[in-house]
Each structure stands twice: as structure tokens, then as C-alpha cells.
Amino acid sequence: MPNVSFQAEPLSFLVIADLVKRIQHVSNRRYLGAVSCDDAPMLAWRVPTQRLEIVVDGKVEMLFSREAGLRDSEQMVSGDVLNVAANGWNLPYAKEANTLSICFKGDKLGLSYNHWQDGRCISLAKWVVECPLEDCSTVPDNVDSLLAYIAETLNVQVMEISKQKQLFHQILTYIRCHFHEQICRDTVAREFCISPSYLSHLFKQYGEVGFNEYINRERFAHARHLLLEKGLRVKQVALESGFVDADYFCRMFKRLAGMTPSQYRSRHEALVL
């Protein structure tokens, strides 16, 4: 299961604080349950402690463990909650969606915010807060209260961070969710009502790489997923990863991977065999 590490990522609470506000008060919230089970399918998400899987945006096809070794499948939408018992499992799939995982471990809550794109899970943020519950069996009846507690705890930390840093991390999250679209410096700047030059300034001040390189790396990571998992032609991989020029995509891919997209796929297939 990806993204269950309790290692917090710098300033991730800025992103998680914003999303918790969006899902705190959802009308007609649905609750599903996954029970403990020894027989989990390959690639299933499974940890030894209880956790919640909450859909933030989009739709998620969720396969999960039921009583007597049975499996159930439900389409979850924004606000829906899957309560996964310790050693229970779930197997999500989404074309495009955002989800929040809340993992209980002793007196800590591990928070993981994930973006789904073409079945690939992209970690947007991870953070840790103190757990306010002594008895986790009451969780299904206290989801709204739990989210309110998380929001309040994170907002205290948000108040201590400069507005510039908050804006920069909002921009990074936006790019990681929209890299496959035809975005550029101007369109992203318009989205946040700032100038393109100020956007470049933020990347220069807080980023490890520049704006264009950051987008290329996000697109490169997704392209590797499509090459290995979807069996698409190289030109189609380029387009679905956000590149309009397949030749530029191949040059960029070779720079970052040390080989062409076709060579990368062939080498992986040879290793599998």
C-alpha cells in the first residue's frame, strides 16, 4: 500500500488543511466497512492498524474485504468514507480523483492526501497529528468530529507560515493534479491571480527546480507509468502526459532516464520476463 509512512513531508499540512475544510461538512455522507481478512488480492492496500479512506473529489471504484472472506465493490464519490479494520484491505481504482487516508497508530494519526490519474496514485502530501480518540471503534460515528479536530489542529500551524509559502505549496499541488493538461506559466499564474514573473520568483525562492523543469518531472513520472502499465504508443503517452510535441517528449525522457521511451519499456519487459 502506498503512502502509509508516518514520515511527514515539509509544509504538507498546508495542503491537507485546505482539503479537510472541503470535506468536513458533507451531506448524505456514505459509510462503508472493510473487515479484517487474511486473504488479500495482489496490490491491495493493507496495514495492521485501522484507517479511513475518504474520497475528496471524483469517483473511486473501491474493492474491499467483507465478512466470511467475501469481496465487495462500490463506487465511492466525494465525501464517502471506507472504514478499514486493522488487517483489512481495499483496492482502489480511479481515472481521476483525490482521496484522503487517515491511519490510526497508537496516539498518532497519519494523514495522506493522494491524487489519482489513470489508475496511478500520486502522493500530494503527508502529515502527522496527535490522535484525539482513545477508542477507535467509535470512529464511524465521529468522522465529522475527527475532521473538525484535524482542521483546527492544522490551522494553528498554518497561521505560523508566511502567505508566500502557502501560495507556493498551493501552486505545487495544483500542478501535480493538472500536469496532464495544457498548462503553462501564464495559465497557472492566471489560476492564482498573480503575474507570470511573480510565479517564477516563487519557484526561485522556494523551489528546488524552476517552473518548467517541475512540470516536466511530473509529466515524466506519469509517462513512465503509462509506458509500463497501459501499453500505449509513445506518441499517445506523450499526449496523455501533457506533452504536445512527441519529439520534445522523447528528448526530455532520454535526458531524465538515460534512454528513449521505447528502450525504457523494452528493458522493463525484459526484466519482468
C-alpha positions in Angstrom: 0.0 0.0 0.0 1.5 3.4 -1.0 1.6 6.5 1.3 1.2 5.0 4.7 4.6 6.2 6.0 4.3 8.3 9.1 7.2 10.5 7.9 5.8 14.0 7.4 6.7 16.0 4.4 7.8 19.7 4.8 4.8 22.0 4.9 2.3 19.3 3.7 -0.1 20.4 6.4 -0.8 23.5 4.2 -2.3 21.3 1.5 -4.1 18.9 3.9 -5.6 21.7 5.9 -7.3 23.1 2.8 -8.8 19.8 1.7 -10.1 18.9 5.1 -12.2 22.1 5.1 -13.8 20.9 1.8 -14.9 17.6 3.2 -15.8 18.5 6.8 -19.5 19.1 6.2 -20.8 16.7 3.5 -24.5 16.0 3.3 -25.5 12.4 2.7 -22.1 11.0 3.5 -22.0 7.2 2.9 -20.1 4.9 5.2 -18.7 1.5 4.1 -16.7 -1.0 6.1 -13.8 -3.4 5.3 -13.3 -6.2 7.8 -10.1 -7.9 8.9 -9.1 -10.6 6.3 -6.1 -12.9 5.8 -6.7 -13.3 2.0 -5.9 -10.0 0.2 -5.5 -9.7 -3.6 -2.3 -8.6 -5.1 -1.6 -4.8 -4.9 -4.3 -4.4 -2.2 -3.8 -1.7 0.4 -3.4 -3.3 3.8 -1.9 -2.2 7.1 -2.0 -3.7 10.6 -3.9 -0.7 12.0 -7.3 0.8 11.4 -7.7 3.6 8.8 -10.2 5.6 6.9 -10.3 6.1 3.2 -12.2 9.3 2.2 -13.0 10.4 -1.3 -12.3 14.2 -1.7 -13.1 14.7 -5.4 -14.2 12.4 -8.3 -15.2 8.8 -8.3 -13.3 5.8 -7.0 -14.1 2.1 -7.8 -13.4 0.5 -4.4 -12.9 -3.2 -3.9 -12.7 -4.2 -0.2 -12.9 -7.1 2.2 -16.2 -8.3 3.6 -17.3 -11.0 6.1 -16.6 -14.7 5.5 -13.8 -14.0 3.0 -16.2 -12.3 0.6 -15.2 -9.2 -1.5 -17.4 -6.2 -2.3 -17.2 -3.4 -4.8 -18.7 0.0 -4.6 -18.3 3.3 -6.5 -17.4 5.9 -3.9 -18.0 9.6 -4.5 -17.0 12.9 -2.8 -17.4 12.6 0.9 -17.9 8.9 1.1 -15.9 7.0 3.8 -14.5 3.5 3.9 -13.6 2.4 7.4 -10.9 -0.3 7.1 -10.4 -2.5 10.1 -6.9 -3.5 11.3 -5.6 -6.0 8.7 -8.5 -5.3 6.4 -7.8 -4.5 2.8 -9.0 -2.3 0.0 -8.1 -1.9 -3.7 -9.0 1.4 -5.2 -9.0 2.5 -8.9 -9.8 5.9 -10.3 -9.4 7.6 -13.6 -9.1 10.9 -11.9 -9.9 11.6 -8.2 -8.4 12.8 -4.9 -8.5 10.8 -1.7 -7.5 11.3 2.0 -6.2 8.4 4.0 -6.3 8.6 7.8 -4.2 5.9 9.5 -4.5 5.2 13.3 -1.4 4.1 15.1 -1.4 4.5 18.8 -1.6 8.1 19.8 -0.9 9.4 16.2 -2.9 9.9 13.0 -1.0 9.6 9.7 -2.6 11.7 7.0 -2.0 11.0 3.3 -3.5 13.1 0.5 -3.4 11.3 -2.8 -4.3 12.3 -6.4 -5.3 9.5 -8.9 -4.6 9.8 -12.6 -5.3 7.0 -15.0 -5.0 4.4 -12.1 -1.8 5.9 -10.8 -1.6 7.1 -7.2 0.3 10.3 -6.8 1.2 11.4 -3.2 0.4 15.1 -2.8 1.0 15.5 0.9 1.6 13.5 4.2 1.4 14.8 7.8 1.1 13.5 11.3 -1.1 14.8 14.2 -2.0 13.6 17.6 -4.9 11.2 17.8 -7.8 12.6 19.9 -9.6 9.3 20.3 -9.0 6.7 23.0 -11.3 4.2 21.4 -11.0 3.9 17.6 -14.1 1.7 17.4 -16.1 4.9 17.7 -14.6 6.3 14.5 -17.5 5.6 12.1 -19.8 7.7 14.4 -17.3 10.5 14.8 -15.9 11.2 11.3 -17.1 14.8 11.2 -15.8 15.5 14.7 -12.5 13.9 13.7 -12.2 16.0 10.6 -13.0 19.2 12.6 -10.3 18.3 15.1 -7.7 17.8 12.3 -8.7 21.1 10.6 -8.4 23.0 13.9 -5.0 21.4 14.7 -3.6 22.1 11.2 -4.9 25.7 11.1 -2.9 26.6 14.1 0.2 25.6 12.2 -0.9 27.3 9.0 -1.2 30.6 10.8 2.6 30.4 11.5 3.6 30.1 7.9 4.0 33.1 5.5 1.4 33.7 2.9 4.1 33.4 0.2 4.9 29.8 1.3 1.3 28.9 1.5 0.7 30.2 -2.1 3.7 28.3 -3.4 2.6 25.0 -2.0 -0.9 25.5 -3.3 0.6 26.0 -6.7 2.7 22.8 -6.5 -0.4 20.9 -5.6 -2.3 22.4 -8.5 0.4 21.4 -10.9 0.6 17.8 -9.6 -3.2 17.5 -10.2 -3.2 19.2 -13.7 0.2 18.4 -15.2 -1.5 16.3 -17.9 -3.4 19.3 -19.2 -2.1 22.1 -21.4 -0.9 24.3 -18.6 2.0 26.8 -18.8 3.4 29.6 -16.8 0.7 32.0 -17.9 -2.3 29.7 -17.3 -1.1 28.8 -13.8 -0.4 32.4 -12.9 -3.9 33.3 -14.0 -5.4 30.5 -11.9 -3.8 32.1 -8.8 -4.3 35.7 -9.9 -0.6 36.5 -9.9 1.8 37.6 -12.7 4.0 35.1 -14.5 7.1 36.9 -13.2 5.9 36.5 -9.6 5.3 32.8 -10.2 8.9 32.4 -11.4 10.0 34.3 -8.3 8.2 31.9 -6.1 9.9 28.9 -7.7 13.3 30.6 -7.5 12.8 31.4 -3.8 11.2 28.2 -2.6 11.6 25.5 -5.3 14.4 23.1 -5.9 14.0 23.5 -9.7 12.3 26.0 -12.0 8.7 26.0 -13.1 9.2 24.3 -16.5 11.5 21.6 -15.0 9.0 20.9 -12.2 6.2 20.3 -14.8 8.5 18.2 -16.9 9.4 16.0 -14.0 5.7 15.4 -13.1 4.9 14.6 -16.7 7.9 12.3 -16.9 6.8 10.3 -13.8 3.4 9.8 -15.3 4.8 8.9 -18.7 6.8 6.1 -17.1 3.5 4.8 -15.5 1.7 4.8 -18.9 4.6 3.2 -20.7 4.7 0.2 -18.3 1.0 -0.1 -17.4 -1.1 1.0 -20.3 0.7 -0.4 -23.4 0.2 2.9 -25.3 2.2 4.1 -28.3 4.9 6.6 -27.4 3.1 9.5 -29.1 -0.1 8.7 -27.2 1.9 8.5 -23.9 3.3 12.0 -24.7 -0.1 13.5 -25.3 -1.7 11.9 -22.2 1.2 13.1 -20.0 0.7 16.7 -21.2 3.3 17.0 -24.0 2.1 18.4 -27.3 5.4 17.6 -29.1 6.3 13.9 -29.1 9.9 14.7 -30.3 10.5 17.0 -27.4 9.0 14.4 -25.1 11.5 11.8 -26.3 14.4 14.1 -25.9 13.3 15.1 -22.4 12.7 11.4 -21.5 16.2 10.4 -22.6 17.7 13.3 -20.6 16.0 12.2 -17.4 16.0 8.4 -17.9 19.2 7.9 -19.9 17.3 6.0 -22.6 14.4 6.5 -25.0 10.8 5.7 -24.0 10.8 2.6 -26.2 14.1 1.4 -24.7 12.7 2.0 -21.2 9.6 -0.1 -21.9 11.7 -2.9 -23.6 14.1 -3.0 -20.7 11.3 -3.3 -18.1 9.6 -6.1 -20.2 12.9 -8.0 -20.4 13.3 -7.7 -16.6 9.8 -9.0 -16.0 10.4 -12.0 -18.2 
